Amino acid sequence: MEVGDDVAVKEEAHREDAPATEPPKAEPERREAPASVDDSMVLTTHAVRLLAKRMNVNLTQVKGSGKRGRVTKEDVILFAESGGKPAKAAAKKPVKTEAPTAGKADKVVKLTDARRAMVKAMTDGLSIPHESVQEEISFAKLDKVCKGFVKDGSLQYVSFVVKAVSCALAQYPVLNTHATETRDNEGILVDYVEKADHNVSIALDTPSGLLTPSIKAVQTKSIMQINEEILQLMDKAKNATLTDSDLSDGTITVSSMRELGGIVAAPLIFRPQVASIFIGRGRLMPEFGKVKGATKV
């Protein structure tokens, strides 16, 4: 037997004589905040993004259960409760459907006050002589700015659009006007009021219908200030706490259907304003002339 073997036998015997010790208790698993990731392309709302940030949830790993894969508040909570694992969807109970029958009586549905106001505004808008112009604008650089500047997705594209509209109104003040009720003998407009402030209205889809609160004096505010006001107006609209002041004195309207998927539309003008801007859904488009040897189109 070698010296080394003797030492090994003694050490082994010593271990067998030693009293048994309890295995160390496993520490509870701690969830760490995920590294900064780009989740701006995840279809969800600002409130859900804030919730995910507070719960340290990476939205890119959450499977949305909403329409078109939208991530909902419940999706984030279930994901967090499952320890970061995709939550199993609850088994759907079969829906009992009744065979279509004829002879049911028609039903008269009264419009709410908010919807009546919306109908009135749309009817007025159709009576205003107007024309529509569509343009395609690249948001590639703006997309990089939004993603690089704020990581939680709270910086809205429309904030930049609102500020850009204000800069344009400074050069073309005729668009920042209110038409008066003064008409000549033929019913044609006689004059208009050129407004001093750029009070940009933003169209918001609310449970009560379409509402257009305005951001006051945009020409005096930074993009971040505009963005903060837009988020506040969105929260007010969701909670039905918009005031008369919020909804009055807009001088031009910006509306967007990015989440609904519309690309081109002809927005109505809200009297007494004289112009309205619509933002369609962004989409990836091929670029020509960027590759060496390619023909610029």
N, C-alpha and C positions, 0 to 999 in steps of 0.2 A: 504494500500500500504506500502510495506517495504521501508526502507531507500535506500537500494540498487536499488530498482526499480525506485525511483525518480531520482536518479543520472543517471541511464541508459537513462531515458526519456530526461533529460536535455542534455546529451551528444549527443543523436540522433538529437535533435532539433538544436543544435549547428552545427552539420555536415550539415544539410539541408540548413542552412543560409550561410554557407561558399561558396565562389565563386568556380565555377567548374574549375578544373585545367586540363591542357592537359595531356593525358597519356604520360609517358616517351617514347621517341623514341627508337625503338629497335636498338641495335648496330649491325653493319654488322657482319655477321658470319666470324669468323677467323678460318682458317685451320691451325692446329698445326701439326708439324712434327710427323709422326707416331713413336711409340716406336720401338726400335730395333727389327727387326723380321728377321727370317731366310728365305730369298727368293732365296737361292742358287739353289734350285731345279726348279725354274721357268725357262722355256725355252725361252731365249732371248739373245741379244747380249750385249757386254760390253758397247757400246755407249748408248743403251736403259737403262741399269742399271744406268749409270751416269745421264741421263736425268731424270729418276724417282727420283733419290736422290735429284737433284736440285729442283724438283717440289714437294718434300715431298709426293711422291706417294708410297704406299705399293704395290709392284708388286704381292703379293699373292692374292690381291683383284681385280686385273685387269684380265678381260677375254680376252685371246689372240685371235686375228682374223687370225693369220698367219698359215702356214702349221704346222700340228700336235700341234695346240694350241700355237704357238710361239707368245709372246707379242711383238708387233711392236711399233715404235715411235708414230704412229697415235693413237694406243690404249691408251698409257700413256697420251697423250695430251687430248683426248676425256674424259678420266676418270677424269683428273684434272679439265677440263672445266665444267663437270657435277657435281662438288662439292663433288666428292668422291663416286658418285653413278655409278653403271655400265651403260655405255652409251648404248642407244638403237641402235642396228645395223640398218643401212640404208636398206630400202627395196630394194631387188635386182630385177632389171628389168629382165624379161624373156629374155633369150638369144636365138636369132634366129639362128637355125642351118640349114645348107643347106644339102639336101639329097646328099649322096656320089655319085659322078659321075666318070666315067672312061674316059680315053682318054686324061687327062691333061698331058702336056709335063713335063719331068723330068727337074730338075734345077741343075745346077752346082754351088756349093758354094765354094769360095776360102777361104783357111785358113788364119787367121790373122798371123802376124809375131810371136806373142806370142804363138799361138797354134802350129805353125810350129816348134818353138823351143821345145815345150813340146813333140811333136811327135818324134822329133829327139832324145831327151833325153830318151824317153821311148823305142825307137828302140835300142839305144845303151845299155840301161839297160837289155833288153832281150838277148843281145849277151854276157853278162858277166856270166861266170859260177858261180852258187851260190846255196845255200840251205837255207831253211826256218825252223825256230823253233818257236813254239807257247808256251807261258806260261800264266797261270792265276795268277794274283797278287792281293792280297787284298788291297783295297784303304780305308778300314774302318778307320784306324787311321789317314791317310792323309786327309780324308774327314772332320774329327773332327778338325784337325789343320786349314784347310782352312776356315771352318765356324767360328771357334773361334778367328782366327787371324784378318781377314778382313771381315766386315759385309756387304760391298756393292757388293760382288761378283767379285771384280776386280782381286783377286788372282787366277791365272790360275793353274790348275793341271799340265799342261805341263811344268810349270816353275820348279817344283820339279823333273819331269822326266828328263828335260834337265840337271839339276845339278847332278842327279844320274848317267846319262850317262857319264858326265865328270869324276865323281869319278871312274867309271868303266874303262874309257879310261886310267886313270893314272895307273891302274893295268894291263891293256891289251893294250899297245900302238900300237900293230899291227893292231888294228881296226881303229886307228886314222891315216890312211895313204892315200896317193895318188898313184895309180898305174901309172907307167911310160909307155911311148910308146915303150920302148925297148923290142924286141922279139928275140928269137933265130930262127934258120933255120926252125923250125917246127911251128913257130908262137906263141910260149908259152912265157908268161911273164918272164922277166929275173930279174927285181928288182922293188922296190917301194920306195917312200919317206916317212919316218916317220915324221909327222908334229909336230912341237913344241907346237903349240896352239890348243886348242879344240874349233874349230869354228863350232858350231852345227847349221845346217840348219833346219828350220821348214817349212813344206809344208803348203802353204796357198792357199785356193780356192778364186780366185779373178775374177772380171768380164772379165778379159783378159785371164783367164785360170789358171793352177796350176803354182805357183811361189815358189821358195825356198830361201828366204833371210836367212842370217846366223847371229847368235850372236857370236861376236868375243871374243876369249880368255875367254871362260866360266870358266876355272879353276881358274881365278882370281876374279870372281864376286860372290856376295851373291845371294840367291834366290830372294830377293826383287829387286835387280838390274837387274837380268835376267827377272823377271816378267815385269818390267818397259820397258825394251827393246822390249819384245815380243809385248806389247801393242802399242808401237811406230811403230813397223814393221807392225802390223795389220792395224793401221791407214794409214800408207804410202801405203800399198797394196790396201786399199779401195779407196784411193784418187789418185792412179796411180802415186805416187811420189817416188817409190823405185829407188835407184841409182845403178849403176854398182857395186859399192863397197858393197852395201847391198847384192847383188846377187852373189858375187864371193867368192872364197876361202873357201867354206864349206868343212869340213873334215868328217862329218857324218850327216845323215838326220833323223829327227824325224817327223813323220806324224801322224795325228789323224783323225778318222772319227766318233768321239763321237756324234756330232750333226746330222750326216747323218744316224746313226744307225748301221753301220757295226760292227761286233764283231770280225771276224777273216779275215785276208787278207795276201797276200804275196807281200810286197812292193818292188818296183823296186829299183835298185841301180843306183845312179846318178854318171856317170863317171866324174872325175877319183876316186871318193870315192870307198870304198870297203865294206861298210856296211850301212844298213838302218833299222830303227826301226818304227814299226807301233803300235799305241795305239787304241784299239777298244773301243766300247761303254761299259760303266760300267753298271752292272745290279746286282740286289739283288740275292744272292745265299744262300742256307741253310748251316748252320754250324753244324757239328756233333762232339760229344765228349765234348760239353760245358755243357750239362745237367747231373746232378748227376745220375749215374746208366746207362748212355747211352754208347753205344759201339763206340769207336773212330775209324773212318774210314779214 
